[in-house]
Amino acid sequence: MADLQSVELIEFFRPYKNEVNLYVTNISRRMEKEMVQVKLLEIFSQFGLVYEVQVFDSSDSSEVPEESTVSCANQNYSSLYAFVKFYSARAARKAKERISGKRLLGGQFLKVQFAQRKKFTEVVRHPLYMAKCTVLANHYFGFNGWSTKIVQMERLEDNIENSDNQEKNNALFRCVVRLEIKDCEFFCDGTGYGGDRNILKQEKDPIKRLELLGYAKKLAHRHAYENAFRRVIIISLDNGKVGVEINKQDIPECSLDEPGQEGIVHVNHIEEIPFSDSDEEDKTQLELQNTSSSSLHSHDVAS
C-alpha cells in the first residue's frame, strides 16, 4: 500500500494554498516583465504543471497582490518579484529545492520560498476555467484519455426551475455535460445555466436577441463543463501513477458507474507531458464572460 505521504489529491479548482504557491525574488531588471514571465514559466514547468506566473515590480505599490509574503517589505526595491503557482504541492517543493540559489535568470540567482498569506481568513474556492480544466486533464489523463459530450441543452420556460435562486429561475438555457475517463467505466455529469430571460425580453433588436441566445448557450455549456470537472479528484502517487475518484460531498446528482477496486479507477502512468500554454484560450473564455455579462446575468450552479 502506498505511503499516505506519497499520495496527493488534486482537484479542478484554482490553486490557492501556500504549499503550491512559490515566491520568487532576486529577479534582475535586465529583462522586461513579459520576458521574465516567459522565462520563469519555462524554468518552473520543468518540475510540474504550472497554473500561472505573475510578475510584479517591487517599486510599484499599486501592483502588490492580495497574497504576499512576510519578507516582501524587506526585499530590494530595485528588482522584480514573482509568484508561481503549481497544481501540485509535490511539484512546488521539487521546484523550490532545485531552483532556489541554483538557477540564473538575467545574471542573478533566483531565490525561491513558499508564499505566506497576509490574511488567514477563509478562502472561497473557485472552479477552474474551462481552458484550465482541459490543460489539467490532458496533463494527468493524456490527450486521448478522456472526453466530454453534451447530453442535454434545454431552452427553459418561465419559472420552470422553481428555485430559491432567482438567477437560476431566469436562466435561458440549462446544459448537462458528461465527462468520461476512457478505458474505465467512469463518468460524471455537470449542470450549468446561462442567460437572463428578463434582459432578453427587453431587447427588441432581432440580431442582438440572437447574439444573446448564442452567448447564453455558450455560458451554460462552459458552466456545465466546469461543474463536471469540479466533481473529479485526481489521486497522484510518487511513482507517477494516477487514480480518479469522485467528490461525493454536496454533489447529489453525481453518477459513478461500477468503480474500480476501493472506489479508485487507475488511469495511466504519467509521462513527461510538455506544458501547453492555455493563456489565449483562457483569455477568450474571460472575454466571452465579460462581454456577455454586460447584457446577461448568468450563474454558475453547482449540482
C-alpha positions in Angstrom: 0.0 0.0 0.0 1.3 3.5 -0.9 2.6 5.7 1.9 0.0 8.3 2.7 2.6 11.0 2.4 3.3 9.9 -1.2 -0.4 10.4 -2.2 -1.5 13.8 -3.4 -5.1 14.8 -4.1 -5.5 17.4 -6.9 -8.9 18.9 -7.6 -10.1 21.1 -10.5 -10.1 24.3 -8.5 -7.8 27.3 -8.8 -4.8 26.7 -6.6 -4.7 28.9 -3.5 -2.7 27.2 -0.7 0.7 28.4 0.3 2.1 24.9 -0.4 1.6 25.3 -4.1 2.5 29.0 -4.3 6.1 30.0 -4.7 7.5 33.4 -4.1 10.4 34.2 -6.3 12.8 37.1 -5.7 16.2 38.5 -6.8 15.0 38.8 -10.4 17.1 41.2 -12.5 15.7 44.2 -14.2 17.8 43.4 -17.3 14.7 41.9 -18.9 11.2 43.2 -19.3 8.4 41.8 -17.1 6.8 40.0 -20.0 10.1 38.2 -20.9 10.7 37.4 -17.2 7.2 35.8 -17.1 8.0 33.6 -20.2 11.4 32.6 -18.8 10.0 31.7 -15.3 7.3 29.6 -16.9 10.0 27.8 -18.9 12.1 27.1 -15.8 9.4 26.1 -13.4 7.4 24.0 -15.9 10.3 21.5 -15.9 9.1 20.3 -12.5 5.3 20.1 -13.0 2.3 21.7 -14.5 2.2 25.5 -13.6 -1.2 27.2 -13.1 0.1 30.7 -13.5 3.1 33.0 -13.3 2.6 36.6 -12.0 5.5 39.1 -12.1 5.4 42.4 -10.1 7.6 45.5 -9.8 8.6 46.0 -6.2 8.8 49.7 -6.7 5.2 49.9 -7.7 3.0 49.7 -4.6 -0.2 49.6 -6.8 0.9 46.1 -8.1 1.2 44.4 -4.7 -1.1 41.3 -4.9 -3.5 40.2 -2.3 -1.3 37.2 -1.4 2.2 38.1 -0.5 5.0 37.0 1.8 6.2 38.2 5.1 9.5 39.2 3.6 8.1 41.4 0.9 8.7 44.5 2.9 12.4 43.7 3.2 13.1 43.0 -0.5 15.3 45.0 -2.8 13.2 47.8 -4.3 15.3 47.8 -7.5 14.2 44.3 -8.5 11.2 42.4 -9.7 9.5 39.5 -7.9 7.0 36.9 -8.9 4.5 34.3 -7.7 4.5 30.9 -9.4 1.5 28.7 -8.7 1.5 24.9 -9.3 -1.4 22.5 -9.2 0.8 20.0 -7.3 2.4 20.7 -3.9 4.9 17.9 -4.7 6.0 19.7 -7.9 6.2 23.0 -6.0 8.6 21.5 -3.4 10.7 20.0 -6.1 11.0 23.3 -7.9 11.9 25.2 -4.8 14.7 22.7 -3.9 16.2 22.7 -7.4 15.9 26.3 -8.4 16.5 28.5 -5.3 20.1 29.7 -5.4 20.9 27.3 -8.2 19.3 28.8 -11.4 20.3 32.0 -13.0 18.0 34.5 -14.7 19.4 37.7 -16.1 22.7 37.0 -14.5 21.3 36.6 -10.9 20.5 33.5 -8.9 16.8 33.2 -8.3 15.6 32.9 -4.6 12.6 30.8 -4.0 10.4 30.3 -0.9 6.8 29.4 -0.2 4.4 32.3 -0.2 2.6 33.2 3.0 -0.7 34.9 3.0 -1.1 38.1 5.0 -4.7 37.3 5.8 -5.8 34.0 7.1 -9.5 34.4 6.5 -11.5 31.6 5.0 -10.8 31.3 1.2 -13.6 30.8 -1.2 -12.6 28.1 -3.7 -13.2 28.8 -7.3 -13.6 26.1 -10.0 -11.0 26.2 -12.8 -12.0 27.9 -16.0 -12.8 25.7 -19.0 -9.5 26.0 -20.7 -7.6 25.3 -17.5 -9.7 22.2 -16.9 -8.7 20.9 -20.3 -4.9 21.5 -19.7 -5.0 19.8 -16.3 -7.0 16.8 -17.7 -4.5 16.4 -20.6 -1.6 16.5 -18.3 -2.8 13.7 -16.0 -5.1 11.6 -18.2 -3.4 12.1 -21.6 -4.9 13.9 -24.6 -6.9 10.8 -25.6 -7.6 9.6 -22.1 -10.8 11.5 -21.5 -13.7 13.1 -23.3 -16.8 15.3 -22.8 -20.1 15.5 -24.5 -23.3 17.5 -24.2 -26.1 15.2 -23.1 -28.7 17.9 -22.8 -29.1 21.5 -23.9 -32.5 22.7 -22.9 -34.3 26.0 -23.5 -36.0 26.9 -20.2 -39.5 28.1 -19.9 -40.7 30.8 -17.5 -40.2 29.7 -13.8 -39.6 26.1 -14.8 -36.9 25.7 -12.2 -38.9 27.0 -9.2 -35.6 27.5 -7.3 -34.8 29.9 -4.5 -32.1 31.3 -6.7 -33.6 34.0 -8.9 -30.8 34.0 -11.4 -31.3 30.3 -11.9 -35.0 30.8 -12.4 -34.4 33.5 -15.0 -31.8 31.4 -17.0 -32.5 30.9 -20.7 -30.7 27.5 -21.1 -29.7 24.6 -19.0 -26.9 22.3 -20.2 -25.7 19.0 -18.9 -22.1 17.8 -19.9 -20.9 14.3 -19.3 -17.2 13.8 -18.6 -15.9 10.3 -19.3 -12.5 8.8 -18.4 -11.7 6.4 -21.3 -10.9 2.8 -20.8 -12.8 3.0 -17.5 -16.4 2.6 -16.7 -16.4 6.1 -15.2 -18.4 9.2 -15.8 -19.9 12.1 -14.1 -22.3 14.9 -15.2 -22.2 18.6 -14.6 -25.0 21.1 -14.9 -24.7 24.7 -16.0 -27.1 27.6 -16.6 -26.7 30.7 -18.8 -28.6 33.8 -19.8 -31.2 36.1 -18.3 -34.8 35.9 -19.6 -35.7 39.4 -18.4 -32.9 41.0 -20.4 -33.8 39.1 -23.5 -37.4 40.3 -23.2 -36.2 43.9 -23.1 -34.1 43.6 -26.2 -36.1 44.5 -29.4 -33.3 44.2 -32.0 -33.7 40.7 -33.5 -29.9 40.4 -34.3 -29.0 41.3 -30.7 -31.5 38.8 -29.4 -29.8 36.1 -31.4 -26.5 37.1 -30.1 -27.8 37.0 -26.5 -29.2 33.5 -27.1 -25.8 32.4 -28.5 -23.9 33.8 -25.5 -26.4 32.1 -23.2 -25.9 28.7 -24.7 -22.1 29.1 -24.6 -22.2 30.2 -20.9 -24.5 27.3 -20.0 -22.1 24.9 -21.7 -19.0 26.4 -20.1 -20.5 26.2 -16.6 -21.7 22.6 -17.1 -18.2 21.7 -18.4 -16.5 23.3 -15.4 -19.0 21.7 -12.9 -18.4 18.3 -14.4 -14.7 18.6 -13.7 -15.1 20.0 -10.2 -16.5 16.6 -9.2 -13.2 14.9 -10.1 -10.4 14.2 -7.7 -7.0 13.2 -9.2 -5.1 10.8 -6.9 -1.4 11.3 -7.8 1.3 8.9 -6.5 5.0 9.4 -6.2 5.7 6.6 -8.6 3.9 8.5 -11.4 0.6 6.6 -11.4 -2.7 8.3 -11.0 -6.1 7.3 -10.0 -9.5 9.0 -10.2 -12.2 9.4 -7.6 -15.4 11.4 -7.4 -16.1 14.0 -4.8 -19.5 13.0 -3.5 -19.8 15.7 -0.9 -22.6 18.1 -1.6 -23.0 16.7 -5.1 -26.2 14.7 -5.1 -26.5 14.2 -8.9 -23.1 12.6 -9.3 -23.0 9.4 -11.3 -20.4 6.7 -10.9 -20.7 3.5 -12.9 -19.0 0.5 -11.5 -15.9 1.9 -9.9 -12.6 0.0 -9.7 -11.2 -1.6 -6.6 -11.7 0.5 -3.4 -13.5 3.2 -5.5 -10.4 4.2 -7.4 -10.1 3.9 -11.1 -6.5 3.6 -12.2 -6.0 5.5 -15.4 -2.4 5.5 -16.6 1.2 6.2 -15.9 2.2 9.8 -16.1 4.8 10.6 -18.7 6.6 13.9 -19.1 4.0 15.9 -21.0 5.1 19.3 -22.3 3.1 22.1 -20.8 0.7 23.7 -23.1 0.2 27.4 -22.6 -3.6 28.0 -22.5 -3.4 31.7 -21.8 -5.0 32.6 -25.1 -7.9 30.1 -24.6 -8.3 31.3 -21.0 -8.4 34.9 -22.2 -11.0 34.0 -24.8 -13.2 32.5 -22.1 -12.8 35.6 -19.9 -13.6 37.9 -22.8 -16.7 35.9 -23.5 -17.8 36.0 -19.9 -17.1 39.8 -19.7 -18.9 40.6 -23.0 -22.0 38.6 -22.1 -22.2 39.8 -18.5 -22.8 43.3 -19.8 -26.1 42.1 -21.1 -26.6 38.7 -19.4 -26.6 37.7 -15.8 -25.5 34.1 -15.6 -25.0 31.9 -12.5 -22.6 29.0 -12.1 -24.8 26.5 -10.3 -23.3 23.5 -8.5 -25.4 20.5 -8.9 
